[in-house]
């Protein structure tokens, strides 16, 4: 079954996609934020279900929905709308709309509605990669396929929120600040055209959540929590994953401490530290998926894959997530400073990494001078 989602909010589109995939793993879901892209996709091949933002379904959008009905009487069309008054419902009914999903929506209700709308197939098993080699599989991944799941404790925390009251933004940010995937996702959406109305970009998790609001932040996080992956990693993978997370935490703590000592805002440096090993984490995530579908990898293969793919994956992830340039510069400073003029924050980030990695004393002294510490 093919499903088309059209919503100008990329966070809503992604959440709906993850809800659908969590219910029916064999469904193909294409999400769009512009009417033109959705129309072009429909022209290439019809879909069996269309979820469309009612705000985008006026004028040209109405004519498009009318054309869907002329060409195909079986496609189910569901409207996403903050307006579900009688007049809107009646006007939608004339277009053959199957139903409404009210915004802002409750995840449980939407999942129940979609489960009724899309019948299960005989085989709901996930599609497994069919490459003969793990390294070949990694090399063949497209940019659109790159993403990270949530770490386990954050996902478990989110699932508990489904049954209880929502905490405030600061409480959420405190609980989520050590999750690279969630941090990157919320910063990306907060800096998108749907939420950024001018001014400087968001560079920290709390800033992003303040711009998005609690409900949108939770919805985005719920969507990520539903990404399908297993927790059953081999002992080797578990040890390497733990090493990476501990290295991230050490750099985050040290960069935060140095930033405060230099009277800088520590939040952007903490974010950069959190994301600086995104490439390694993604390779490990894929290795975990591979092992659970194909069997345990040879011990030498995981370190080889990290060495070969972590850097290009990190570059592609930063572009795919559209991370703000100042944040990319801070992440890059973990590994080295560019020959061009740099900001004090970049120097402090480089110093934090150099001290942790035990670089030579002459380099450390130079960095401390540039940071204004001596």
DAZI-V280471 format. One line per field, one symbol per residue. psi: psi as a letter, one per 30 degrees, with the letter a starting at -180 (. if undefined). Layout:
psi = ???
This chain:
psi = kkkkkjkfjfeeeeeeeeeeefejfgkkkkklfkeeeeeeeeeekllfkkjkkeefglceeeeeeeeeeeejffkkkkkkkfjhleeeeeeeefghkelkjkkklkeeeeeeeeeeejkklejgkkkkkgkfkeeeeefgkleffklkllleeeeeeefefffalklleeeeeefffgjeeeeeeeeeefglfffjglallkfleeeeeeeeleeeeeeeeeeeffkjllfilleeeeeeeeeeeeeeeeeeeeeeeeeeeghljfeeeeeeeeffheeeeeeeeeeeeeeffflklkefeeeeeeeefeeeeeeeeeeefhkkeeeeeeeefeflklflklleeeeeeeeeeeeeghlleeeeeeeeeefgf.
